[in-house]
Amino acid sequence: MRFLMMHRLDENAPGAWNPSPEFIEKMGAFIQDWTERGILITAEGVHDSSKGAIVRKPRGARPTATDGPFTEAKEVIGGFALVNADNRAQAVEYASQYAELFDEIEVEVRQVVEFEDLENR
């Protein structure tokens, strides 16, 4: 099974978008370990919301885009990882290990819909 782990952080926290060299080294070792163990499929950080946009498509209307930053959100997605796990419990354990890399973080875990899931409906 595949699970998406999205980490949220306080966009206004000092250093949120400028990780220390120590953090970068620690994250690099973590990514290498998970890749070698077949856990990690991909992982990326994202830029702050000032470099983003939100596209909304109301029912019956055309999509519209709003440029960031997004003042209505204190916590924003800071990055994601796509992982292989045997089940939800294992994915939550992986998310806990991932969260340990940070001082303060929230990690949302969501199972990815597989083609086989759609066939069984």
N, C-alpha and C positions, 0 to 999 in steps of 0.2 A: 504494500500500500504506500501511497505517497501522501505526504502532509506538507502543507504550507505553514511556515512559522513567520509571522510578521512581527517585527519589534517596533514598539511605539516608544517615543521619548519626548521629553519636554523640549519643544523647539527653542525655547528661550534660555535653556540651561547653559551655563558656561561650558564651552568645550564640546557641546552636542554635535557640532559639525566639524570640529577640528580635533580628531583623536590624537592622543599622544603617541610618540614613537613606541613606547612600551606597549600600549594597547594594540597598535598595529602589529607588532611582533607577536603578541599573545594571540590575536585573532588569526594571524597567518598560520601559526602552529596548530591551532584548533581546526582550521579549515583543512590543512594538510592531513591531519589525523583522521578526520571524518571522511575525507575523500578516499584515503587509503583503505579505510574500513568499509567502504561502500554505503555509508550512511548519507553523505551529502551528494545531492545532484547538482545544485547550484546555489550560490549565495551572493547577494549584492547589497551594498549600501546605496542610499539615494541622497540626492542633494536636498537642502532645506526647501520649504514650500514656496519661497520667493522665486524659485526657478521652475515651479510647476504650474499646473492648470487643473481646473475641474470642468469636465464636460457633463452637462445635464441635458436629458432629453425627456421633457414632460410628455405625457400621453397626448397624441394628436398634434404635437408641435415639432419644430425642427430643433436639433441639438444646438446648445449655446455653450460657449467656453468662458470661464472666468479665470483670469490670471491670479497666481498667488502673490503675496502670502495670504494664508487663510486665517484671518483673525478669530474666526469662531471656534477654532480648534487649538487648545493648549498643547495636547499631545498629538503628534503626527507620526506617520510611518517613517522610520529611519532606515529600514532595510528589510530584507526577507531572506529566508533560506527554504529550499525545497529539499525534503529529506525522504529517505526510504525508512519505513518502520513496519514492524509486524502487526501493530495494532495501535489504538489511540493511547493506551497507557504507556507504551514505549515512546510514542511521539511526545507525550507530555514530559516524560523523563528526559528526552533529548532537549526539549525546550528549557527544562530546568538547568541542564548542563550549559546550554547556550547563555541563559540569563546570568549564570555565575561569572561570565566574562565582564559584565558591566557593573557599575556602582549602583545604578537604579534603572530599572527597565520593566516594561510589560511586554510579554510575548503572547500573541494570539496564535492558537494552533487550530488549523482547519484541514479536514481530510479533503483530498482532491478527488473529484468525481472521475472515475475510470469508465471507459467505454462499456465494460462488462456490467457496471452498475445500471446503465441505461437500458441494456438488453433485458434485465431482470424485472423491469417495471410492468 
